[in-house]
Amino acid sequence: MNETASSLPTTSPGSGEAAPETEQQRDQRMAIIGALSELIKGKRKEAIETRAASGIEKIWEEDESHYLGDQSATGATMSKGRTTSDGLTETKKKPANRSTVFLKITAPYVDAAAARVSDMLLPTDDRNFALRAGKVAELTKFLKDMRPADEAGNPVA
């Protein structure tokens, strides 16, 4: 790391401009940038694969279709097991010879919950925040005290 920092162009004290970069310094800088970009690409690819393997995209798509009231997207559903360790499993609906009803109740419940949370966090009839003086003012008396302090912060006599 120190090698890299010392090989980067430096400014001369009075000019304010960077010294011209040599070919070797440029190649070294480009190698560092290339290695960094490969590292970032690897991390990004790993994150994409992990997210795809988790199945969260399917859950989000299903949730959005239920919110919008799209009845056609309810062919397969993700259902939660009985215990917390069971996780999510995909269940396919059996074809029925009778009619099925799709209740469009998700959007009103989600909207009501969002309104309730916003009312709790940002009430309209009361102040949603308050400013109070902190305890920082007590620390100013210690600014001019040059005595050493123990681990608890108390001055040593």
C-alpha positions as CSV (number, residue, x, y, z in Angstrom):
1,M,0.0,0.0,0.0
2,N,2.8,2.4,0.8
3,E,4.5,1.5,-2.5
4,T,1.3,2.6,-4.3
5,A,1.0,5.8,-2.4
6,S,4.6,6.8,-3.0
7,S,4.4,5.9,-6.7
8,L,1.3,8.2,-7.3
9,P,2.0,11.6,-8.8
10,T,2.8,14.2,-6.2
11,T,2.5,17.9,-6.3
12,S,5.5,20.2,-6.3
13,P,5.4,22.6,-3.3
14,G,4.9,25.8,-5.1
15,S,3.1,24.9,-8.4
16,G,-0.2,23.4,-7.3
17,E,-0.2,21.1,-10.3
18,A,0.5,17.3,-10.4
19,A,3.8,16.1,-11.7
20,P,3.4,14.2,-15.0
21,E,2.7,10.6,-14.6
22,T,5.2,8.1,-15.9
23,E,4.2,5.1,-18.0
24,Q,5.2,2.7,-15.2
25,Q,3.1,4.7,-12.6
26,R,0.1,4.7,-15.1
27,D,0.4,0.9,-15.6
28,Q,0.6,0.3,-11.8
29,R,-2.4,2.6,-11.2
30,M,-4.4,0.8,-13.9
31,A,-3.5,-2.6,-12.4
32,I,-4.8,-1.5,-9.0
33,I,-8.0,-0.2,-10.6
34,G,-8.4,-3.5,-12.5
35,A,-7.9,-5.6,-9.4
36,L,-10.4,-3.5,-7.5
37,S,-13.0,-3.7,-10.3
38,E,-12.6,-7.5,-10.4
39,L,-13.1,-7.7,-6.6
40,I,-16.2,-5.6,-6.8
41,K,-17.6,-7.6,-9.8
42,G,-17.1,-10.8,-7.8
43,K,-18.9,-9.4,-4.7
44,R,-21.7,-8.2,-6.9
45,K,-22.1,-11.6,-8.7
46,E,-22.1,-13.4,-5.4
47,A,-24.8,-11.0,-4.0
48,I,-26.9,-11.5,-7.2
49,E,-26.6,-15.3,-6.9
50,T,-27.4,-15.4,-3.2
51,R,-30.5,-13.2,-3.8
52,A,-31.7,-15.4,-6.7
53,A,-31.2,-18.5,-4.6
54,S,-33.1,-17.1,-1.6
55,G,-36.4,-17.0,-3.6
56,I,-37.2,-13.5,-2.3
57,E,-37.9,-12.2,-5.9
58,K,-40.7,-14.7,-6.2
59,I,-42.2,-13.7,-2.9
60,W,-42.0,-10.0,-3.9
61,E,-43.7,-10.7,-7.3
62,E,-46.4,-12.6,-5.6
63,D,-46.9,-9.9,-2.9
64,E,-47.1,-7.2,-5.6
65,S,-49.6,-9.2,-7.7
66,H,-51.8,-9.7,-4.6
67,Y,-51.5,-6.0,-3.8
68,L,-52.6,-5.1,-7.3
69,G,-55.4,-7.7,-7.2
70,D,-54.0,-9.7,-10.1
71,Q,-55.8,-13.0,-9.9
72,S,-53.8,-14.7,-12.7
73,A,-50.6,-14.8,-10.8
74,T,-52.0,-17.0,-8.0
75,G,-51.1,-20.3,-9.7
76,A,-48.4,-21.2,-7.2
77,T,-47.9,-19.8,-3.8
78,M,-45.2,-19.7,-1.2
79,S,-46.4,-21.0,2.2
80,K,-44.7,-20.9,5.5
81,G,-44.2,-24.0,7.5
82,R,-45.5,-24.6,11.0
83,T,-42.3,-23.8,12.8
84,T,-39.7,-21.1,12.2
85,S,-37.1,-23.7,11.1
86,D,-39.4,-25.0,8.3
87,G,-38.9,-22.0,6.1
88,L,-40.9,-21.3,2.9
89,T,-42.1,-24.0,0.5
90,E,-43.8,-23.6,-2.8
91,T,-47.2,-25.2,-3.1
92,K,-49.0,-25.6,-6.4
93,K,-52.8,-25.3,-6.4
94,K,-54.7,-28.3,-7.5
95,P,-57.0,-27.7,-10.5
96,A,-60.6,-27.5,-9.2
97,N,-63.8,-28.1,-11.1
98,R,-65.5,-25.4,-9.2
99,S,-65.1,-21.7,-9.1
100,T,-62.6,-20.0,-6.9
101,V,-62.9,-16.6,-5.3
102,F,-59.9,-14.2,-5.1
103,L,-60.6,-11.5,-2.5
104,K,-58.8,-8.3,-3.2
105,I,-58.2,-7.4,0.4
106,T,-54.4,-7.1,0.4
107,A,-54.2,-3.5,-0.7
108,P,-56.6,-2.1,1.8
109,Y,-54.8,-3.9,4.7
110,V,-51.4,-2.7,3.5
111,D,-52.6,0.8,3.0
112,A,-54.2,0.9,6.5
113,A,-51.0,-0.5,8.1
114,A,-48.9,2.1,6.3
115,A,-51.2,4.9,7.4
116,R,-51.1,3.7,11.0
117,V,-47.3,3.5,11.0
118,S,-47.0,7.0,9.5
119,D,-49.5,8.4,12.1
120,M,-47.4,6.8,14.9
121,L,-44.1,8.1,13.5
122,L,-45.3,11.5,12.2
123,P,-48.5,12.5,14.1
124,T,-50.5,15.4,12.6
125,D,-51.9,16.7,15.9
126,D,-48.7,16.7,17.9
127,R,-45.0,17.5,17.5
128,N,-43.2,14.6,16.0
129,F,-39.8,15.6,17.5
130,A,-38.4,17.7,20.3
131,L,-35.1,19.4,20.9
132,R,-33.5,19.3,24.3
133,A,-30.2,20.5,25.5
134,G,-27.8,17.6,25.9
135,K,-25.1,16.9,28.4
136,V,-22.3,18.2,26.2
137,A,-22.2,21.5,28.1
138,E,-20.8,19.6,31.2
139,L,-17.8,18.6,29.3
140,T,-16.5,22.2,28.7
141,K,-15.2,22.5,32.3
142,F,-12.7,19.7,31.4
143,L,-11.3,21.5,28.4
144,K,-8.6,23.4,30.3
145,D,-7.9,20.7,32.8
146,M,-4.6,19.2,31.7
147,R,-4.2,16.6,34.5
148,P,-4.0,13.0,33.3
149,A,-7.1,10.8,33.7
150,D,-7.5,7.2,34.8
151,E,-9.5,4.6,32.8
152,A,-12.8,5.8,34.3
153,G,-12.1,9.4,33.1
154,N,-11.5,10.8,36.5
155,P,-8.5,13.2,36.9
156,V,-5.5,11.8,38.7
157,A,-4.4,14.1,41.5
